[in-house]
């Protein structure tokens, strides 16, 4: 440290390096030295790093490694010294957030170093490795205090994305061969390959989702029976709440294809209800979702099933009513050829039917049943088609002239009987 201090010549270009050394000796904020190193000393936009010699770079790197070791011990002691959960949670998140910002800045310096000097690039890369090591220390030992919605450092994100891509490369062809469904495998792998796909901050929650998804896909390809792989993949996507629009469309279209393969509406409805039951029995992991901005897969597909079942039920109801209407018409036509024409009016027919029922000649369970059964086959003097309800009502409000006419016909029939 003192050797490096003696080698430096005080100049405007090198003031940041001397300041860095002073901070290393007298600091109040634990990350103050690292902050100055990343944001000033190794920042090409603020320091003319080309003026720093190779020997000075070596000394800075050595000091950085020592500082990281000391900082790890210091943070561990500071964390262990706090017994209040909320206070410890706040402190861990604070240091993790600050280190994440420093790591992003170090990565930015590394990109700028391409046009500066190889020594600066090596120094930046070493600092990045040390910062990642310190972040990993916090995440491993104090991860329970970190929020899953915290932003992932850029370098960590890039390393993770590259690792996932390598694992996916070995998975895609295997899974396609086992499922035989190119559309489904393309939907899954295109989504996982396309990560990160924009400039928005990526959270630890999203990283964990992708890692767990890849790990479970690796387990699926080890399933022995090919017939089970396709179902296992769909169950995994439902379980992981893979709410990508392309998959939701694929899943519902597959169900619709099975339903439409049925000929009759009742068969379609039965198949749809069976598929709905199977879908409802698929378990979904709580608080997990591919895209937090989209609706839950259970809600979207569940609503689709509800709409489709309602549509088929209405269609079936219409078909049944139409069939019954046609049957009623057919029965009416059939009855037309069996009509018994009586030389009586509908009022007189009502009196006659009531009389023979009351006299026990016509034995039915009720007067209403008698009218409902017999009237459709009768025709009066003026009407071919009689309403049994209308005729029944007239049996209770009779006129004398109608009674006399019925009695006349009955007496006439008695006289004929007497001659037999």
MOGI-V396441 format. One record per residue. N is the residue number from 1. RES is the residue in one small letter. SS is DSSP state (~ for helix, > for strand, _ for the rest). OMEGA is omega in whole degrees, -180 to 180 (NA if undefined). D_FIRST is the distance of its C-alpha to the first C-alpha in Angstrom with 1 decimal. Layout:
N,RES,SS,OMEGA,D_FIRST
N,RES,SS,OMEGA,D_FIRST
This chain:
1,x,_,-180,0.0
2,x,~,179,3.8
3,x,~,178,5.4
4,x,~,-179,5.2
5,x,~,-179,6.3
6,x,~,-177,8.8
7,x,~,-177,10.1
8,x,_,172,11.1
9,x,_,-177,14.6
10,x,_,177,15.9
11,x,_,179,18.6
12,x,~,-176,20.5
13,x,~,-173,19.5
14,x,~,-177,15.7
15,x,~,-178,15.8
16,x,~,180,15.2
17,x,~,177,11.7
18,x,~,177,10.8
19,x,~,178,12.8
20,x,~,-179,11.1
21,x,~,178,7.8
22,x,~,180,10.3
23,x,~,180,12.2
24,x,~,-179,9.6
25,x,~,-177,10.0
26,x,_,-179,13.7
27,x,_,176,15.7
28,x,_,179,19.4
29,x,_,-173,20.3
30,x,_,-177,18.9
31,x,_,-175,18.7
32,x,~,-178,17.4
33,x,~,178,14.0
34,x,~,180,15.8
35,x,~,-180,18.5
36,x,~,179,16.4
37,x,~,-175,14.8
38,x,~,-173,18.3
39,x,~,-177,20.5
40,x,~,-171,18.7
41,x,~,-178,15.7
42,x,_,179,17.5
43,x,_,-177,20.9
44,x,_,-180,22.8
45,x,_,-179,25.3
46,x,_,-178,22.9
47,x,_,177,20.2
48,x,_,-171,20.9
49,x,~,180,18.7
50,x,~,180,20.3
51,x,~,180,18.4
52,x,_,-177,15.0
53,x,_,178,14.7
54,x,~,-179,14.7
55,x,~,178,11.5
56,x,~,175,9.8
57,x,~,-180,11.8
58,x,~,-180,10.8
59,x,~,178,7.1
60,x,~,-179,8.7
61,x,~,179,11.2
62,x,~,179,9.3
63,x,~,179,7.6
64,x,~,180,11.3
65,x,~,179,12.9
66,x,~,-180,11.2
67,x,~,179,12.1
68,x,~,178,15.6
69,x,~,180,16.2
70,x,~,-178,15.4
71,x,~,178,17.4
72,x,~,179,20.3
73,x,~,-178,20.6
74,x,~,180,20.4
75,x,~,180,23.1
76,x,~,179,25.2
77,x,~,-180,25.3
78,x,~,-179,26.1
79,x,~,-178,28.8
80,x,~,-179,30.3
81,x,_,-179,30.6
82,x,_,-180,33.0
83,x,_,180,36.6
84,x,_,-179,38.2
85,x,~,-180,38.7
86,x,~,-179,38.8
87,x,~,179,35.6
88,x,~,179,33.8
89,x,~,180,35.3
90,x,~,-178,34.1
91,x,~,180,30.5
92,x,~,-180,30.3
93,x,~,-180,31.8
94,x,~,-179,29.6
95,x,~,180,26.3
96,x,~,179,28.1
97,x,~,-180,29.3
98,x,~,179,26.0
99,x,~,177,24.2
100,x,~,178,27.3
101,x,~,178,26.9
102,x,~,180,23.2
103,x,~,177,24.3
104,x,~,-180,27.1
105,x,~,178,24.9
106,x,~,177,22.5
107,x,~,177,25.7
108,x,~,177,26.9
109,x,~,-179,23.8
110,x,~,177,24.3
111,x,~,178,27.9
112,x,~,-177,27.0
113,x,~,-180,24.5
114,x,~,-179,27.6
115,x,~,-178,28.4
116,x,_,-177,25.0
117,x,_,178,23.1
118,x,~,-179,22.9
119,x,~,179,19.1
120,x,~,180,19.2
121,x,~,179,21.8
122,x,~,179,19.9
123,x,~,180,16.8
124,x,~,179,19.4
125,x,~,178,21.3
126,x,~,178,18.3
127,x,~,179,17.7
128,x,~,180,21.5
129,x,~,180,21.6
130,x,~,179,19.1
131,x,~,178,21.0
132,x,~,179,24.3
133,x,~,180,23.2
134,x,~,177,22.5
135,x,~,179,25.8
136,x,~,177,27.6
137,x,~,180,26.4
138,x,~,-176,28.0
139,x,~,-178,31.1
140,x,~,-173,31.8
141,x,~,-176,31.5
142,x,~,-177,32.4
143,x,~,-178,34.5
144,x,~,180,37.6
145,x,~,-178,36.1
146,x,_,176,35.5
147,x,_,179,38.4
148,x,_,-180,39.8
149,x,_,174,40.3
150,x,_,-179,36.5
151,x,>,178,35.4
152,x,_,176,33.9
153,x,_,-175,30.6
154,x,~,-177,31.5
155,x,~,178,29.5
156,x,~,179,30.9
157,x,~,-179,34.3
158,x,~,179,34.2
159,x,~,-180,33.2
160,x,~,-180,35.9
161,x,~,180,38.5
162,x,~,178,37.9
163,x,~,180,38.2
164,x,~,180,41.5
165,x,~,179,42.9
166,x,~,180,42.5
167,x,~,179,44.3
168,x,~,179,47.0
169,x,~,180,47.7
170,x,~,-177,48.8
171,x,~,-166,50.8
172,x,~,-177,52.9
173,x,~,179,55.4
174,x,~,-177,55.9
175,x,~,177,56.7
176,x,~,-180,59.0
177,x,~,-178,60.8
178,x,~,-179,61.2
179,x,~,-177,62.4
180,x,_,-178,64.3
181,x,_,-177,63.5
182,x,~,-178,61.6
183,x,~,-178,61.7
184,x,~,-179,60.2
185,x,~,178,57.4
186,x,~,179,56.6
187,x,~,-177,56.4
188,x,~,-173,53.9
189,x,~,176,51.7
190,x,~,179,51.7
191,x,~,-178,50.4
192,x,~,177,47.6
193,x,~,-175,46.6
194,x,_,-176,46.6
195,x,_,-10,43.4
196,x,_,-172,41.5
197,x,_,178,44.2
198,x,_,-175,43.2
199,x,_,-178,40.6
200,x,_,180,41.2
201,x,_,177,38.6
202,x,_,-177,39.1
203,x,>,176,38.9
204,x,~,178,38.1
205,x,~,-180,41.9
206,x,~,178,42.7
207,x,~,180,40.2
208,x,~,180,41.6
209,x,~,-178,45.1
210,x,~,-179,44.5
211,x,~,-180,42.8
212,x,~,179,45.6
213,x,~,180,48.2
214,x,~,180,47.0
215,x,~,-179,46.8
216,x,~,174,50.4
217,x,~,178,51.6
218,x,~,177,50.3
219,x,~,-177,52.4
220,x,~,-178,55.5
221,x,_,178,55.6
222,x,_,177,56.0
223,x,_,-172,59.2
224,x,_,-175,61.9
225,x,_,179,64.9
226,x,~,-178,64.6
227,x,~,-178,67.0
228,x,~,-174,64.6
229,x,~,-178,61.5
230,x,~,179,62.9
231,x,~,179,63.7
232,x,~,179,60.4
233,x,~,179,58.6
234,x,~,178,60.6
235,x,~,177,60.1
236,x,~,-178,56.4
237,x,~,176,56.4
238,x,~,-179,58.5
239,x,~,-179,56.4
240,x,_,179,53.2
241,x,_,-178,55.0
242,x,_,-170,54.5
243,x,_,175,56.1
244,x,_,-175,55.8
245,x,~,-179,58.9
246,x,~,179,59.6
247,x,~,177,59.7
248,x,~,178,61.9
249,x,~,179,64.3
250,x,~,-176,64.3
251,x,~,-178,65.0
252,x,~,178,67.8
253,x,~,176,69.4
254,x,~,178,69.4
255,x,~,-180,71.3
256,x,~,178,73.6
257,x,~,178,74.5
258,x,~,-179,75.5
259,x,~,-177,77.6
260,x,~,177,79.3
261,x,_,178,80.3
262,x,_,-174,82.7
263,x,_,-174,86.2
264,x,_,-178,87.5
265,x,~,180,85.9
266,x,~,178,86.1
267,x,~,176,84.3
268,x,~,-179,81.6
269,x,~,179,81.2
270,x,~,180,81.0
271,x,~,180,78.4
272,x,~,179,76.3
273,x,~,177,76.5
274,x,~,179,75.6
275,x,~,178,72.5
276,x,~,179,71.6
277,x,~,180,72.0
278,x,~,179,69.7
279,x,~,-180,67.1
280,x,~,-180,67.2
281,x,_,177,66.7
282,x,_,-177,63.4
283,x,_,176,60.5
284,x,_,-180,57.8
285,x,_,-178,54.4
286,x,_,173,53.9
287,x,_,178,51.3
288,x,_,-179,50.5
289,x,_,178,51.3
290,x,_,-179,50.3
291,x,_,-178,50.5
292,x,_,-177,50.1
293,x,_,-178,52.1
294,x,_,-179,55.2
295,x,_,179,57.8
296,x,_,-177,58.0
297,x,~,179,59.6
298,x,~,180,62.1
299,x,~,-177,63.2
300,x,~,-178,63.7
301,x,~,177,65.5
302,x,~,177,67.4
303,x,~,179,68.7
304,x,~,178,69.7
305,x,~,-178,71.7
306,x,~,180,73.4
307,x,~,-178,74.5
308,x,~,178,75.8
309,x,~,178,77.7
310,x,~,180,79.2
311,x,~,-179,80.3
312,x,~,177,82.0
313,x,~,177,83.7
314,x,~,179,85.2
315,x,~,179,86.3
316,x,~,179,87.8
317,x,~,178,89.6
318,x,~,-179,91.1
319,x,~,-180,92.2
320,x,~,179,93.9
321,x,~,179,95.7
322,x,~,180,96.8
323,x,~,179,98.1
324,x,~,178,100.0
325,x,~,178,101.4
326,x,~,179,102.6
327,x,~,178,104.1
328,x,~,178,105.9
329,x,~,179,107.3
330,x,~,178,108.3
331,x,~,179,110.0
332,x,~,179,111.8
333,x,~,179,113.2
334,x,~,180,114.1
335,x,~,-177,115.8
336,x,~,-180,117.7
337,x,_,-179,119.8
338,x,_,-177,120.6
339,x,_,175,121.6
340,x,>,-178,124.8
341,x,>,180,126.7
342,x,_,178,128.7
343,x,_,-179,131.4
344,x,_,174,129.8
345,x,_,180,127.5
346,x,~,177,124.0
347,x,~,-178,125.4
348,x,~,176,128.2
349,x,~,179,125.8
350,x,~,179,123.8
351,x,~,-177,126.9
352,x,~,-178,128.0
353,x,~,180,124.6
354,x,~,-178,124.4
355,x,~,-177,128.0
356,x,~,174,127.6
357,x,~,-180,124.4
358,x,~,180,125.9
359,x,_,179,129.0
360,x,_,179,126.8
361,x,_,177,128.0
362,x,_,-175,124.4
363,x,_,178,122.1
364,x,_,-178,118.5
365,x,_,177,115.8
366,x,_,178,116.1
367,x,~,179,117.9
368,x,~,179,114.7
369,x,~,179,114.1
370,x,~,179,117.7
371,x,~,-178,117.2
372,x,~,-177,113.8
373,x,~,-170,115.2
374,x,~,-173,118.6
375,x,~,180,118.4
376,x,~,-179,116.2
377,x,~,-178,119.0
378,x,>,175,121.7
379,x,>,-179,123.0
380,x,_,179,125.2
381,x,_,-173,128.0
382,x,_,-175,125.6
383,x,_,177,122.1
384,x,_,-178,120.8
385,x,_,-179,117.5
386,x,_,174,117.6
387,x,_,-176,114.7
388,x,~,179,115.2
389,x,~,180,113.6
390,x,~,180,115.9
391,x,~,-180,119.0
392,x,~,180,118.0
393,x,~,-179,117.7
394,x,~,179,121.2
395,x,_,-178,122.6
396,x,_,176,122.2
397,x,_,-173,123.9
398,x,_,176,127.1
399,x,_,-177,130.2
400,x,~,-178,133.8
401,x,~,179,134.7
402,x,~,177,131.9
403,x,~,-180,133.1
404,x,~,-179,136.7
405,x,~,179,135.6
406,x,~,179,133.7
407,x,~,179,136.7
408,x,~,-178,139.1
409,x,~,179,137.1
410,x,~,178,136.9
411,x,~,179,140.6
412,x,~,179,141.3
413,x,~,-180,139.1
414,x,~,180,141.1
415,x,~,178,144.4
416,x,~,180,143.1
417,x,~,-178,142.0
418,x,~,-179,145.5
419,x,_,-177,147.0
420,x,_,NA,144.9
